[in-house]
């Protein structure tokens, strides 16, 4: 088993230890969530801070990885039978690279899938057509589609090695999801292709095009995490641009997200900036969101998350309601998932 070089204070464990911790910590009123990861991407975008794996180079391992995920779902089925899931999140990587057959296999192994309140998936809009959207609606019972757009500027996408999708196609995708009552998020990154005034203008144009023409339910924005500028000092301008498109339709998820107060900016830090419809935020507050990142202090909605997937240095994170955290990733040499307990 490989040691975890990128994360200190962890111990390799058998998955049964993690299962036991979930069994003993789950209480009647807890909310149990499931995160499923596909760590592959068609291209490794320069701006990205995640350790995604090259899809083409590892194509021969695709079936191996998928079968390992199926086995892990079976391994954790006992917990999901103990406590029905409140939500399922498909992340990555690029989870829209799952085939329909693989997704069908996944949901067949999740107890009570048809009764789950909230199903969300990240996706690259490049992978979407009307048939795929219909599958997400009718078979996956998707409630939220999160589109990794990042920029509407073709040259900026080329500069970052990201597949470009036109505003017209994005509008069609959003309209198709809306036909099925599915909420849509669009991710946009400020300073996407460099620390220049031109990039700020591109971001401002993107925000206006998205809110006035494409019209998703929510827009998630941050400055490029790889900016050479001081990150926090870029947030006031980001917030001014976001505030310029807020209206009766689009509102901030919380008033402090658009605050220009220095302490508010420092406190919120590098978190995502959400503006969206009141209907969308009402849905989110009544349901549950979670991710593959280590949980913040405190625990949202009395939530515990089982994370399945990851590979190489692309780890996923599981955590119990009482704060115990576990890391895992598939090891292609060992042909098995490796689990770690966080000892902090």
C-alpha positions in Angstrom: 0.0 0.0 0.0 1.3 3.4 -0.9 2.0 6.1 1.8 0.2 9.4 1.5 3.0 11.9 0.7 0.8 14.9 0.1 -1.2 14.8 3.4 0.5 14.5 6.8 -0.9 12.9 9.9 -2.8 10.1 8.2 -2.8 6.3 8.8 -3.6 3.6 6.2 -6.6 1.6 7.4 -8.9 -1.1 6.1 -12.2 0.2 4.9 -14.0 -1.8 7.6 -12.6 0.7 10.2 -14.3 3.5 8.4 -17.5 1.6 8.1 -17.4 0.9 11.8 -17.0 4.6 12.6 -20.0 5.5 10.5 -22.1 2.7 12.2 -21.3 3.9 15.7 -21.7 7.6 14.9 -24.9 7.7 12.9 -27.9 9.0 14.9 -31.6 9.0 14.1 -31.7 12.6 13.0 -28.4 12.6 11.0 -28.3 13.3 7.3 -26.3 10.8 5.3 -24.9 11.8 2.0 -23.0 10.0 -0.8 -20.2 11.5 -3.0 -19.2 9.5 -6.1 -16.1 10.6 -7.9 -14.8 10.1 -11.5 -11.2 11.5 -11.4 -10.6 11.7 -15.2 -10.6 14.8 -17.4 -10.3 15.2 -21.2 -7.7 17.9 -20.6 -5.8 19.1 -17.6 -6.8 22.8 -17.6 -4.0 25.1 -16.4 -6.1 27.0 -13.9 -7.3 23.9 -12.1 -6.1 23.1 -8.5 -7.3 19.5 -8.5 -5.2 16.5 -9.3 -7.4 15.1 -12.0 -6.1 12.3 -14.2 -5.7 12.4 -18.1 -8.6 10.5 -19.6 -6.9 9.4 -22.9 -3.7 8.2 -21.2 -5.6 6.1 -18.7 -8.4 4.9 -20.9 -7.2 1.3 -20.6 -8.0 1.6 -16.8 -11.5 3.0 -17.3 -13.4 -0.3 -16.8 -11.1 -1.4 -14.0 -11.8 1.8 -12.1 -15.6 1.6 -12.7 -15.7 -2.0 -11.5 -13.8 -0.9 -8.3 -16.4 1.8 -7.7 -19.2 -0.7 -8.0 -17.5 -2.9 -5.5 -17.1 0.0 -3.0 -20.8 0.8 -3.3 -21.5 -2.8 -2.3 -19.1 -2.6 0.6 -20.8 0.5 2.0 -24.3 -0.7 1.2 -24.9 -1.8 4.8 -24.5 1.8 6.0 -26.9 3.1 3.3 -29.4 0.5 4.4 -29.1 1.6 8.0 -29.7 5.2 7.2 -31.4 6.2 3.9 -29.4 8.7 1.9 -30.6 12.3 1.8 -28.5 13.3 -1.3 -26.1 12.0 -3.9 -23.4 14.1 -5.6 -21.5 13.0 -8.7 -18.1 14.9 -8.8 -14.7 14.8 -10.3 -12.7 15.2 -12.4 -15.4 15.1 -15.0 -18.4 13.0 -14.0 -20.1 13.6 -17.3 -17.6 11.0 -18.7 -19.5 8.3 -16.9 -21.3 6.3 -19.5 -25.1 5.8 -19.2 -24.5 2.1 -18.6 -22.1 2.8 -15.8 -24.4 5.3 -14.2 -27.3 2.8 -14.4 -25.0 0.3 -12.6 -24.1 2.8 -9.9 -27.7 3.7 -9.1 -28.8 0.1 -9.1 -26.4 -0.5 -6.2 -27.6 2.5 -4.1 -30.5 1.4 -1.7 -33.6 3.5 -2.0 -32.2 5.6 -4.9 -35.6 6.6 -6.2 -36.5 8.2 -2.8 -33.4 10.3 -2.5 -34.3 14.0 -2.1 -31.4 15.6 -4.0 -29.1 14.4 -6.8 -26.5 16.7 -8.2 -23.9 16.2 -10.8 -21.0 18.3 -12.1 -20.5 18.1 -15.9 -18.7 19.6 -18.8 -21.2 21.0 -21.2 -19.1 19.6 -24.1 -20.4 16.2 -23.1 -24.1 17.1 -23.3 -26.8 16.6 -25.9 -30.5 16.2 -25.7 -30.4 12.5 -25.3 -27.9 12.7 -22.4 -30.0 15.4 -20.7 -33.1 13.2 -21.0 -31.2 10.3 -19.3 -30.1 12.6 -16.5 -33.7 13.6 -15.9 -35.5 10.3 -16.4 -33.0 7.8 -15.1 -30.7 9.6 -12.8 -33.5 11.8 -11.4 -31.2 14.7 -11.4 -32.2 17.8 -9.4 -29.1 20.1 -10.0 -26.8 20.1 -13.0 -23.5 22.0 -12.4 -21.9 23.1 -15.7 -18.1 23.8 -15.6 -18.0 26.6 -18.1 -15.4 28.9 -16.6 -15.3 31.3 -19.5 -17.3 32.2 -22.6 -14.2 33.5 -24.4 -12.8 31.0 -26.9 -9.3 32.4 -26.7 -9.3 32.2 -22.9 -10.4 28.6 -23.0 -7.8 27.7 -25.6 -5.1 29.4 -23.4 -6.2 27.3 -20.4 -6.5 24.1 -22.5 -10.2 23.9 -21.8 -12.8 22.7 -24.3 -14.9 25.7 -25.4 -18.7 25.7 -25.6 -20.5 28.6 -27.2 -23.2 30.7 -25.5 -25.8 29.5 -27.9 -25.1 25.8 -27.0 -25.1 26.7 -23.3 -28.5 28.4 -23.6 -29.9 25.3 -25.3 -28.5 23.0 -22.6 -29.9 25.2 -19.8 -33.3 25.4 -21.6 -33.4 21.6 -22.0 -32.6 21.0 -18.3 -35.3 23.5 -17.3 -37.9 21.5 -19.4 -37.4 18.7 -16.8 -37.5 21.0 -13.8 -33.7 20.6 -13.2 -31.8 23.5 -11.6 -28.7 24.6 -13.4 -25.5 26.1 -12.0 -22.8 27.7 -14.2 -19.2 28.1 -13.0 -17.3 31.2 -14.1 -13.8 32.1 -13.2 -12.5 35.7 -13.1 -8.9 36.3 -14.4 -9.3 32.9 -16.1 -6.5 33.3 -18.6 -4.2 35.8 -16.9 -3.9 38.7 -14.5 -4.8 41.4 -17.0 -7.4 44.1 -17.4 -8.6 42.3 -20.5 -9.5 39.3 -18.4 -11.6 41.4 -16.0 -13.5 42.7 -19.0 -14.0 39.2 -20.3 -15.4 38.1 -16.9 -17.7 41.1 -16.7 -19.0 40.3 -20.2 -19.4 36.6 -19.3 -21.5 37.5 -16.2 -23.8 39.7 -18.2 -24.2 37.1 -21.0 -25.0 34.4 -18.6 -27.5 36.3 -16.5 -29.2 38.1 -19.5 -29.1 35.4 -22.2 -28.3 31.9 -20.9 -30.2 32.3 -17.6 -29.2 29.5 -15.3 -30.6 29.3 -11.8 -27.3 30.0 -10.1 -23.8 31.3 -11.0 -20.8 30.3 -9.0 -17.7 32.5 -9.3 -14.2 32.9 -7.9 -11.0 34.6 -9.1 -8.5 32.2 -10.6 -6.9 30.4 -7.7 -3.6 30.5 -9.6 -3.5 34.3 -9.9 -0.1 35.8 -9.2 -1.9 38.7 -7.6 -2.9 38.8 -4.0 -6.1 36.7 -4.1 -8.1 38.4 -1.4 -7.4 41.8 -3.0 -9.2 40.7 -6.2 -12.5 40.0 -4.3 -13.8 43.6 -4.1 -13.8 43.9 -7.9 -15.3 40.4 -8.3 -18.1 41.4 -5.9 -18.8 44.7 -7.6 -19.2 42.9 -10.9 -21.6 40.3 -9.4 -23.6 43.1 -7.6 -24.1 44.8 -11.0 -26.3 41.9 -12.3 -28.2 41.3 -9.1 -31.9 42.1 -9.4 -35.3 40.7 -8.6 -34.2 37.6 -10.4 -30.6 37.1 -9.2 -29.7 37.6 -5.5 -26.6 36.7 -3.4 -26.8 33.5 -1.4 -26.0 35.6 1.6 -25.7 39.4 1.9 -22.1 39.3 3.1 -21.0 37.5 -0.1 -21.2 40.9 -1.9 -20.0 43.0 1.1 -17.0 45.2 0.4 -16.2 45.4 4.1 -12.6 44.3 4.6 -13.4 42.0 7.6 -16.3 40.4 5.7 -14.0 39.7 2.7 -11.2 38.2 4.9 -13.7 36.1 6.8 -15.3 34.7 3.7 -11.9 34.2 2.0 -11.6 31.8 -0.9 -15.1 30.4 -0.8 -17.4 30.3 -3.8 -19.5 33.4 -4.6 -23.1 32.4 -5.4 -25.7 34.6 -7.0 -29.0 32.8 -8.0 -32.7 32.8 -7.9 -34.6 32.8 -4.6 -36.3 29.5 -5.7 -32.9 27.8 -6.1 -31.6 29.0 -2.7 -34.9 27.9 -1.0 -34.3 24.4 -2.5 -30.7 24.3 -1.4 -31.6 25.3 2.2 -34.2 22.6 2.4 -31.8 20.0 1.0 -28.1 19.3 1.5 -24.9 20.2 -0.3 -21.5 18.6 0.3 -18.3 18.0 -1.6 -15.0 16.1 -1.7 -13.2 18.7 0.3 -12.4 18.4 4.0 -15.4 19.8 6.0 -15.3 23.2 7.5 -15.5 23.6 11.2 -19.0 22.7 12.3 -21.3 20.4 10.4 -23.9 21.5 7.9 -27.3 20.0 8.5 -26.0 17.3 10.9 -24.4 15.8 7.8 -22.2 12.8 7.3 -20.7 12.0 3.9 -19.5 8.7 2.4 -17.1 9.5 -0.5 -16.3 6.8 -3.1 -13.8 7.1 -5.8 -10.7 9.2 -6.5 -7.4 7.8 -7.9 -3.7 8.6 -7.7 -3.2 12.0 -5.9 -6.9 12.9 -6.5 -8.2 12.0 -3.1 -11.8 12.1 -1.9 -12.9 12.8 1.7 -15.5 11.1 3.9 -16.5 12.4 7.3 -18.8 11.5 10.1 -21.0 13.9 12.0 -18.7 13.9 15.0 -15.8 15.2 12.8 -13.8 12.1 12.0 -12.3 12.4 8.5 -11.1 9.7 6.0 -9.3 10.0 2.7 -9.4 7.4 -0.1 -8.1 6.9 -3.7 -7.8 4.1 -6.1 -4.2 2.7 -6.6 -3.7 1.5 -10.1 -0.6 -0.5 -9.1 -2.4 -2.2 -6.2 -5.6 -2.5 -8.2 -7.5 -1.5 -5.1 -8.8 1.5 -3.1 -6.5 2.7 -0.3 -8.1 4.2 2.8 -6.5 6.7 5.2 -7.7 7.9 8.6 -6.9 11.6 9.4 -5.2 11.7 12.7 -5.3 15.5 13.3 
